[in-house]
Amino acid sequence: MTTPVLQPPQPPSRPGGAPPEAPRARPGRVRAAVAGHFGGLPGPFWVVFAGTVINRVGTMVVPFLVFYLGSRGVTTGQTPYVLGALGAGGLAGPVLGGWFADRLGRRPAILTGMVATPVSQALLFCSPGLATLAVAAALVGAASSLHAPGVAAVIVDSAGPSRRQAAFGLYHWAINLGAATAGALGGFLVDRGFWLLFAVDAVTCLGFAAVAAVALPRDPVRPAKSAAPGGGYGVVLRDRLLLAFVTVSVAGECVYAQTEFTVPMAIRDHGLPASVYGLVAVVNAALVVALQPFANTWVLRFDRMRVWAAASVLVAAGVGLTGTAHTTGGFVATVVVWSAGEVCAGGIATSVVADLAPDHARARYQAALNWARGAARFLALAFGPALYATGGPAALWWTVVAVGLCGALGALLLRPALRAVRRP
């Protein structure tokens, strides 16, 4: 007696004898891919993520400041005074914001910054002359950077060590997600009145404040009272590795800051309208929005300081190529190069600083990085436009390339020390 051979169940045939349909991709795979990019992060992170998107959708005053100053009769030679004041204000904001967030709480620091920003921008809009424009610009620089250490500290508090770089990459993505809209909308509104830029910026700042007030926990972290001896920023100033890293980061920020101010000056001086700079901003933001979440996963496979060095070279090359651009297409082409560098570098600096920071000084460590960025912006705004106006565009763009390469070399030199330090 033979034993019957059991056959696996056959799928039902389709009418007409057609072969059965191939199985479709499981929805679970899609969910797993999304979770890989966006999962593992708790509520407070998503609160500041959402607030950042809202705020950045309306961040228009500073990006279009060069054009606003031109409409007020400020000449190319006078522009560096106002931009330098803006950069100087950016030095004070992170220092105050870091102390505020560590000592009084992340939430109050964010709320204060988001309310102070539209107030300072209103003063800028109402300023009657060059001197008052410079003073108001300094206040804008301080107010608009006040909230940043608090936001960064919320992200560090929320994300574990394995997710910090990805979290900061997503935060960088949120900035550009809003900027993509802001660039397009700002380029449209600027021809209908600069007051619209100020109004939209104010509304979105208050929108972030409302989101933080309603959804952000009042005490997301309880800062330790027994801080390192000396208190204040002494713990930051004693960390030589942190100081070396933020010094290196100044080079990259000096290069990138040119995209905000001297690139629009170049666009203006080639007789192109402000809408071209709006297009540049949109292309940059769109590239970052499209690529950043996937770049996060890819970049995490490599040594982050090597990635940082390569990204620095790309940004420097892209910004330096501005000197070869004369048309709308030429300026947009340069954006593709430096945007690729921006995508690769997104989240690296803040995650490195987060790993170096003791628990009781997380906001102050992030404030040190933001202060370095403010210092870079100050140097870039004070000397970049001045070099452009006096030495000529070629002198500026070659200097940009040299500074970017120095920053890349510095990142490689710090790599061994930074690899040895990674906090749990």
C-alpha positions in Angstrom: 0.0 0.0 0.0 1.5 3.3 -1.1 1.4 6.3 1.1 -0.2 9.3 -0.6 2.1 12.2 -1.2 0.7 15.3 0.4 0.8 18.3 -2.0 0.9 21.9 -0.7 -2.3 23.8 -1.2 -2.5 25.4 -4.6 -3.7 29.0 -5.0 -7.0 29.2 -6.9 -6.6 29.8 -10.6 -7.8 33.0 -12.2 -10.6 33.0 -14.8 -9.3 32.0 -18.3 -6.5 29.9 -16.9 -4.3 33.0 -16.2 -1.6 32.5 -13.6 -2.3 33.8 -10.1 -1.1 37.3 -9.1 2.3 37.6 -7.5 2.0 38.4 -3.8 2.1 42.1 -3.1 4.6 43.8 -0.8 3.6 43.5 2.8 2.5 46.7 4.4 4.6 45.6 7.4 7.7 46.2 5.3 6.7 49.8 4.6 6.0 50.3 8.3 9.3 48.8 9.2 11.1 51.2 6.8 9.3 54.2 8.2 10.0 53.1 11.7 13.7 52.7 10.9 13.9 56.4 9.9 11.4 57.9 12.3 10.8 55.4 15.2 12.2 55.2 18.7 11.8 58.9 19.5 9.4 60.0 22.3 6.8 62.7 22.5 8.9 65.7 23.5 11.1 65.3 20.4 8.1 65.4 18.1 6.8 68.5 19.9 9.9 70.5 19.1 10.0 68.8 15.6 6.5 70.1 14.9 7.2 73.5 16.4 10.4 73.8 14.3 8.5 73.1 11.1 5.8 75.7 12.0 8.5 78.3 12.9 10.7 77.7 9.9 7.8 77.9 7.4 7.7 81.6 8.3 11.4 82.3 8.8 11.7 85.0 6.1 13.0 88.2 7.6 16.7 87.1 8.0 17.0 85.2 4.7 15.7 88.2 2.8 17.4 90.9 5.0 19.8 91.9 2.3 17.0 92.7 -0.1 15.0 94.5 2.7 18.0 96.7 3.5 18.3 97.5 -0.2 14.7 98.6 -0.2 15.5 100.9 2.7 18.4 102.6 0.8 21.2 100.8 2.6 24.1 100.6 0.2 26.5 97.6 -0.4 29.2 99.3 1.6 26.8 99.9 4.6 25.3 96.4 4.5 28.1 94.8 6.5 27.4 97.1 9.5 23.9 95.7 9.8 24.8 92.2 9.1 27.7 92.3 11.5 25.3 93.6 14.2 23.0 90.6 13.4 26.0 88.3 13.9 27.0 89.9 17.1 23.6 89.5 18.5 23.8 85.8 17.6 26.8 85.5 20.0 24.7 86.5 23.0 21.6 84.5 22.3 23.0 81.0 22.7 24.9 81.8 25.8 21.9 83.2 27.6 19.7 80.5 26.1 21.9 77.6 27.3 22.1 79.0 30.9 18.3 79.6 30.8 17.5 76.1 29.6 19.8 74.3 32.1 18.8 76.3 35.1 15.2 77.3 34.6 14.0 74.7 32.1 13.8 73.9 28.5 10.2 75.0 28.0 10.6 78.6 29.4 13.7 79.1 27.3 11.9 78.1 24.1 8.9 80.2 25.0 11.0 83.3 25.8 12.9 83.0 22.5 9.8 82.5 20.4 8.1 85.6 21.9 11.2 87.8 21.9 11.9 87.1 18.2 8.8 88.9 16.7 9.2 91.8 19.1 12.8 92.4 17.9 11.8 92.0 14.3 9.1 94.6 14.8 11.8 97.0 16.1 13.8 96.2 12.9 10.9 97.0 10.7 10.2 100.3 12.5 13.9 101.5 12.6 14.3 104.9 10.9 18.0 104.8 10.0 21.2 102.8 9.7 22.2 103.0 13.4 18.8 101.9 14.6 18.7 99.2 12.0 22.0 97.8 13.3 20.8 97.9 16.9 17.6 96.2 16.0 19.5 93.6 13.9 21.6 92.8 17.0 18.4 92.2 19.0 17.0 90.0 16.2 20.2 87.9 16.2 20.1 87.4 20.0 16.3 86.7 20.2 16.2 84.3 17.3 19.0 82.1 18.7 17.8 82.1 22.3 15.6 79.0 22.0 18.1 76.8 20.1 20.0 75.3 23.2 16.7 74.5 24.8 15.5 72.7 21.7 18.8 70.8 21.4 18.6 69.8 25.1 15.1 68.5 24.6 16.3 66.3 21.8 19.3 65.0 23.9 17.0 64.3 26.8 14.6 62.4 24.6 16.9 60.4 22.4 19.2 57.7 23.6 22.8 57.5 22.5 22.0 55.2 19.6 19.3 57.6 18.2 20.9 61.0 18.9 22.5 61.5 15.5 19.4 60.3 13.7 17.3 62.6 15.9 19.4 65.6 15.1 19.4 64.6 11.5 15.5 64.6 11.6 15.6 68.0 13.4 17.8 69.4 10.6 15.3 67.9 8.2 12.5 69.7 10.0 14.3 73.0 9.6 14.6 72.5 5.8 11.0 71.1 5.5 9.9 74.6 6.8 12.5 76.4 4.8 11.4 74.9 1.5 8.0 76.6 2.0 9.5 79.8 3.4 11.8 80.3 0.4 9.0 79.9 -2.1 6.5 81.9 -0.1 9.1 84.6 0.8 10.1 85.0 -2.9 6.4 85.5 -3.7 5.6 87.9 -0.9 8.7 90.1 -1.2 7.3 91.7 -4.4 4.0 92.5 -2.5 5.6 94.2 0.4 8.3 93.4 3.0 5.8 93.9 5.8 4.2 90.5 4.8 7.5 88.8 5.6 7.6 90.3 9.0 3.9 89.4 9.7 4.3 85.8 8.6 7.5 85.4 10.6 5.8 86.7 13.7 2.8 84.4 13.4 4.9 81.3 13.0 7.1 82.2 16.0 4.1 82.5 18.1 2.8 79.2 16.6 5.9 77.4 17.9 5.4 79.1 21.3 1.8 77.9 21.4 2.8 74.3 20.6 5.5 74.3 23.2 3.2 75.8 25.8 0.5 73.3 25.2 2.4 70.0 24.5 5.9 70.3 25.9 6.2 68.9 29.5 6.9 71.6 32.0 9.8 69.8 33.5 11.3 67.5 30.8 14.4 67.2 32.9 15.5 68.2 36.4 19.0 69.7 36.1 21.3 68.6 38.8 22.0 71.1 41.4 25.4 69.7 42.2 27.0 70.8 39.0 30.7 70.7 38.3 32.8 73.2 40.4 32.6 76.7 39.2 29.0 76.5 37.8 27.9 78.4 34.8 30.0 77.9 31.7 33.1 76.8 33.6 32.3 73.2 32.9 32.3 74.0 29.2 35.5 76.0 29.2 37.4 73.3 31.0 36.5 70.7 28.3 39.4 71.0 25.9 38.1 68.5 23.4 34.8 70.3 23.2 36.6 73.6 22.6 38.7 72.0 19.9 35.6 70.6 18.2 33.6 73.8 18.2 36.6 75.7 16.9 36.7 73.3 13.9 33.0 73.8 13.5 33.5 77.5 13.1 35.3 77.0 9.8 32.3 75.1 8.3 29.8 77.5 9.6 31.8 80.5 8.2 31.5 78.8 4.8 27.8 78.0 5.0 26.9 81.4 6.3 27.9 82.8 2.9 24.9 81.1 1.4 22.7 83.3 3.5 24.2 86.7 2.8 27.0 87.0 0.2 25.3 84.6 -2.2 22.2 86.9 -2.3 24.5 89.8 -2.8 26.1 88.0 -5.8 22.6 87.3 -7.1 21.6 90.9 -6.7 24.8 92.2 -8.3 24.2 90.1 -11.4 20.9 92.0 -11.9 18.7 89.1 -10.8 15.6 89.6 -8.7 15.0 88.5 -5.1 12.8 85.6 -6.4 16.0 83.9 -7.7 17.3 83.7 -4.2 14.0 82.4 -3.1 14.4 79.7 -5.8 17.9 78.9 -4.5 16.5 78.5 -1.0 13.7 76.3 -2.2 16.1 74.0 -4.2 18.4 73.7 -1.2 15.6 72.9 1.2 13.9 70.5 -1.2 17.1 68.5 -1.7 17.6 68.3 2.1 14.0 67.3 2.6 14.1 64.6 0.0 17.5 63.1 1.0 18.0 63.8 4.7 15.9 60.9 6.3 17.6 58.3 4.0 21.0 59.9 4.3 20.7 59.6 8.1 20.6 55.8 7.8 23.4 55.6 5.3 25.7 58.0 7.1 25.5 56.1 10.3 27.4 53.2 8.7 30.6 55.4 8.4 32.9 57.2 10.8 31.1 60.5 11.4 34.2 62.7 11.5 35.3 61.3 8.1 31.8 62.1 6.8 32.1 65.5 8.4 35.4 66.2 6.5 33.9 65.0 3.2 30.8 67.2 3.7 33.0 70.2 4.5 34.8 69.8 1.2 31.5 69.6 -0.7 30.0 72.7 1.0 33.2 74.7 0.4 33.3 73.6 -3.3 29.7 74.4 -3.9 29.8 77.8 -2.2 33.1 78.6 -4.0 31.5 77.8 -7.3 29.2 80.7 -6.8 32.0 82.8 -8.3 31.4 81.0 -11.7 27.6 81.5 -11.7 26.0 84.3 -13.7 22.5 83.1 -14.4 19.6 81.6 -12.5 20.6 78.1 -13.7 24.2 78.6 -12.7 23.3 79.6 -9.1 20.9 76.7 -8.8 23.6 74.3 -10.0 26.0 75.4 -7.2 23.2 74.7 -4.7 23.2 71.1 -5.6 26.8 70.7 -4.6 26.7 72.4 -1.3 23.3 70.9 -0.4 24.9 67.4 -0.8 27.4 68.4 1.8 24.7 69.8 4.1 22.8 66.5 3.8 25.8 64.4 4.8 26.7 66.7 7.7 23.2 67.0 9.1 23.1 66.1 12.8 26.8 65.2 13.2 28.0 68.2 15.1 25.1 68.2 17.6 25.4 64.5 18.2 29.1 64.8 18.9 28.5 67.6 21.4 25.7 65.5 23.0 28.1 62.7 23.5 30.7 65.0 25.2 28.2 66.7 27.5 27.7 65.7 31.1 24.0 65.3 32.0 23.8 68.4 34.1 25.2 70.7 31.3 23.5 69.4 28.2 22.0 72.7 27.2 25.2 74.7 28.0 27.2 72.3 25.8 24.8 72.8 23.0 24.9 76.5 23.7 28.7 76.4 23.2 28.1 74.8 19.7 25.5 77.4 18.9 27.8 80.1 20.2 30.5 78.9 17.9 28.0 79.0 15.0 27.1 82.5 16.1 30.7 83.4 16.1 31.1 82.0 12.6 28.1 83.9 11.4 29.5 87.1 13.0 32.9 86.6 11.2 31.1 85.6 8.0 28.7 88.6 8.1 31.3 91.1 9.2 34.1 90.1 6.9 32.4 88.2 4.0 30.4 91.1 2.6 33.3 93.5 3.4 35.8 91.3 1.5 33.2 90.9 -1.3 32.8 94.7 -1.5 36.5 95.7 -1.2 38.6 92.7 -2.5 36.1 91.6 -5.1 34.0 88.4 -5.5 36.9 86.3 -6.5 38.8 87.0 -3.3 35.8 86.0 -1.3 35.1 82.7 -3.1 38.7 81.5 -3.0 38.9 82.3 0.7 35.7 80.3 1.2 37.3 77.3 -0.4 40.5 77.6 1.7 38.6 77.9 5.0 36.4 74.9 4.1 39.4 72.7 3.4 41.0 73.8 6.8 37.8 72.8 8.5 37.9 69.3 6.9 41.5 68.8 7.9 40.7 69.8 11.5 37.9 67.3 11.6 40.3 64.5 10.6 42.8 65.5 13.2 40.2 65.4 16.0 38.8 62.0 14.9 41.0 59.8 17.1 40.2 61.7 20.3 36.5 61.9 19.5 36.2 58.2 18.8 37.5 57.5 22.3 34.8 59.5 24.0 31.1 58.4 23.7 28.9 58.8 26.7 26.3 56.2 27.5 
